[in-house]
């Protein structure tokens, strides 16, 4: 089945693919961070959306 390019949410909402522009836009909007912040966090904790959310949340709490 071909990808539906009209559906701009990530295909697997449990994982973050920062190499797909529509996913990058979705996740940066969802978490309220820049693309660089999201990429750096994914590099640090992996592609799990839950792990990324927890890492971003803990950074906000320490600021």
N, C-alpha and C positions, 0 to 999 in steps of 0.2 A: 504494500500500500504506500502510495506517495505521501510525502509530508504535506500537510495543509498549511501553507504559508500564511493563511489568514488567521490562524490560531497562534498568537504571539507568545503564549505562555510556554514554559519549558515542557518538553515531552515527558520527562521523568522528573516530577517535582521533588523527588528525594535527593537529586544530584544536580550540581551546578556545572554547566559547561561554559566557561568564560570565553571559548573560542567561537561561539555562535552569537552574532550581534543581537538577535532577538532575545536570547536567554540573558545575555549581559544586561540588556535594557530592563528586562523583567526583574532580575535579582537586585540590580542597583536601586530600582524604584521601590521594591519590596522592603529592602533593608535601609534605604535612605543613605547610601554611601556612594562614593565615587567608584568608577571602574577600576582605578588603581588600588583603592582600598579593598575592593572585592577580590581582585586578582591576588593581591598579597595575602589575604586571609585564606583563600583557597590553596595557595602554595604552602602555607603554614599548617593548616588543619585538614586538608583534603577536600574532596568534592561533595561531601555530605552536607546537604542544606541545613540539617539540624546542627552539625558541628560548627558550620560557618556562622549560623545565627547565634549560637552560644558564645563563640569567640568575640563576635562584634558586640554583643550585649555586655560581656564582661569588660571589654575595653571602654565602653560608654560609662559603665559604673565606676571605673577607676579614674575617669577624667574629672 
